[in-house]
Amino acid sequence: MQSTTHQFKTKAVAALNNEQLQRALKRTKGHFIDKRRAAVDALPEFDSLRQRAKEIKEHTLAHLDFYLERFETQVQAQGGQVHWAQTPQQARAQILQICQAAQAKRVTKGKSMVSEEINLNSALEAAGIEVTETDLGEYIIQLAKEPPSHIIAPAVHKSRDEVADLFLAHHQQYGLTQRLSEIPQLVNEARQVLRAKFLTADVGITGANFLIAETGSTVIVTNEGNGDLTNTLPRVHIVVAGIEKMVPTLEEVTTLLRILARSATGQEITSYTTFSTGKKRPDDLDGPQEFHVVLIDNGRSTWLGNEFHEMLRCIRCGACMNHCPVYSSIGGHAYGWVYPGPMGSVLTPLLLGLSTTRDLPNASTLCGRCEAVCPLLIPLPKLLRYLRIKEYRAHLMPAKTRFLLSIWAFYAKHPRLYHFFASRKMRWLAHWGRKRGAFRYLPFAGNWTATRDLPAPQGETFISQWQQRQEHP
């Protein structure tokens, strides 16, 4: 996927003026939030599970080299192979080599954000291999030639009518010429088209929600049967995953599963939780003849132990974006790359560099809702502030902004001056705004007053009121 993160502001404005997108965002916002709240309220030990999940991930990351090696040993013991990729280019080359060795003409894929991260589909298609996304949301946006707008609901921005038009345009080649309008009918039509793809695929590619060092197993959680069909029907199964997906044992992965679905979709557990361990054995009824796991670093190992270390705990549930006031106003495409929302505003600069992504860490009110709902207790506002500091130190922000920040910093470092001028300014604003109640324009606040009024201060400042109470308790 080509990054357009440098166009964030332009795309955000367009998103705010896109009436269809705004309807879609409004329709889904409460759905995610309400279902998560109900699921969490029904599990009294949810907070203790979050703490335990954090401890599991921190232990794993502290001993990641050991668990990665153990995972490789167990995969090999089950007849599979592990491939190590430092960069997206290496990962694409390794996957393409496996497909070409299998003389693959058709590949089916389960939903995988890391495959979007490495731009896998384009590489396979450039080599003449037909690639079909089998998750319904991913299939829809593949037909639309669009990137996902949400990491668990990739087509959340699409209306039913848009999907109906897409299916009519693309399914006529399969003899499906009627425009359907009801959701069950559309799902059934997609099922008819995808069934033939499943049965004729040479290679199936899936991601992994978790990798289990103890058994060499990979885990995917889905609400459709496409994941199981993708990893059992083709002759070759390839799993693509980041190295941070590692979990030590089967028992510990159950703790993570208990918080994942509740955080993502508000379910106790997803409809399908699939453990894949090696290739088909003699007594198995189905399964691949070859099993490959491609483990991708892509800079992740450099975060271990630094200020962004905690981002490696992320299990990609999407709760942070579901509760983010910025994401819920502009959707995912405005962020311009694979990972949107608060988690994307941290991940994308780490993966692509700050020079072209500097707007993303600033696309946050730092309200803290993302941290409050994160099942792994990742302090996303703190990480966003770290990126803003890096942006400032690297001189990436405009000179005007740096100049104004330097003025503010001077006064902030001199409390008496700060309080003197701040209190005078508040009194001035209160005097001039008391009758109006709000300002429609103020110097240096044009971005705010262009779309809303700025409430005028009322009465005395907090500090002056506090001083008065101290003097006259």
Secondary structure, 3 states (H helix, E strand, C coil): CCCCHHHHHHHHHHHHCCHHHHHHHHHHHHHHHHHHHHHHHCCCCHHHHHHHHHHHHHHHHHCHHHHHHHHHHHHHHCCCEEEEECCHHHHHHHHHHHHHHCCCCEEEECCCHHHHHCCHHHHHHHCCCEEEECCHHHHHHHHHCCCCCCCCCCCCCCCHHHHHHHHHHHHHHHCCCCCCCCHHHHHHHHHHHHHHHHHHCCEEEECCCEEECCCCEEEEEECCCHHHHHHHCCCEEEEEEEHHHEECCHHHHHHHHHHHHHHHCCCCCCCEEEEECCCCCCCCCCCCCEEEEEEECCCHHHHCCCCCHHHHHCCCCCHHHHCCCCHHHHCCHHHCCCCCHHHHHHHHHHHHCCCCCCCCCCCCCCCCHHHHHCCCCCCHHHHHHHHHHHHHHCCCCCHHHHHHHHHHHHHHCCHHHHHHHHHHHHHHHHHHHCCCCEECCCCCCHHHHCCCCEECCCCCCHHHHHHHHHHCC
